[in-house]
Amino acid sequence: MQRIWIMLVVAIVIVAGAALLAETPKPEPIISHIPRQRVESTAIAGVGYSKRRHILEIKFANGAVYRYLDVSPSVYRDLMSAESKTRYYQAYIKGNYRSMRVRPRQTEQTRN
């Protein structure tokens, strides 16, 4: 009898888990509207910052764009004034902020 109860509970958990996974909405892709300026760097092609939302966006030389959240204006200023933007990024930004990949703007997609 106990075995039947265990099998019933396992079946309920599996069905409930599958239902939750099926209902989980997929996040909308992030499209950037933050203007970026080109920078001299070996790995970074451009940098943009939203003062109002404290969002830093970095376009890398390979074309990937990442958004970093809750970045203070001073970090943006320090990055832009750093002699090596790549080294500053690796030391103070990479791994220190929540990040997500950004889909290119429509105009960028047509150029690529």
N, C-alpha and C positions, 0 to 999 in steps of 0.2 A: 504494500500500500504506500509506504514512504517513497519507494522508487517511482511510482506513478505521479506523486505530488512533485517530486523533483523534476521529472520529465515535463510536467505541465508548466511549472515555473520557468524552466529553460525555454520552452516553446513560446511562452508569453513574452519573455525578455527579447527573444529573437524577432518576433513579429513587431513588438513595440519599437525596437531599435531600427528595423527596416522602415517602418512608417515615419519615424523621425528623420531618417536620412533622406527619404523621398520628399519630405516637406521642406527640407532646408533650402532656402532660396540661395541661388548663386549670386555672389556679389557682382554689382555692376562694374565694368572696367572703368578705371580712373582715366579720364582724359584731362590733360593739363591745360590750364589757361593762364599759367604763370609765365610771364616772359622771361627768357633766359638770355644772358649775355655771354658771348664767346670769351674764353679765357685761354691764356697761354699755358699749356700743360701737356704732359705726355699721355695721360690717361683720361683727363677731363676735358670735354669739348665746350661745355657751357654750364652756367649756374644761374638759378633764379631763386627769388625769395619773396614770400608774402609776409609783410610785417604784421598785417592784421591777423593772419591765421597761424603765424610762426611755422610756416612750411618752407623747407629748403628742397629744391629740386636740382638734381645734378644729371646732366647728360654726359655720358661717357664716350670716349673716342670710338668704341665699338657700336655706338648707336643706342644703347640701352639708357633708359631714363628711370631714375629712382626718386621717390619722394620720401623725405625724412620729416617726421612729425615732432612738434614741440621743441623746435630749435630756436634758441634765443637769438636776437639780432646781433649780439656780440660774436657769436660763433660764425654767423654769416660774414660779418665785417672782417673777422680774423682770417677766415678762409680766403676772402677776396684780396686781402693784403699780404697773404702768405707768399714767401718767395717760391715755395714748392706747394702747389695746391694738392697734388697727389699725396705728398707726405703728410700735409695737414689733415686731409681727408682720412687717411689710414690711421693716424694717431688720435684724432678727436671726434670723428663722425662715424666711421664704419663700426658697426656693432654697438654703438652707444645710444642710438635712437631707433625707435620703431620705424620700419621702412616698408615700402611697397613699390612694386614695379608699375610704371605709368605707361599707358598706351599712347603712342604718338598722336599728335594732332592730325586731323584729316589732311591738312596741307603738307605735313611732313611725310605722311604715308604715301601720297601721290608722287613725291619727289624721290622716295627710296626705291 
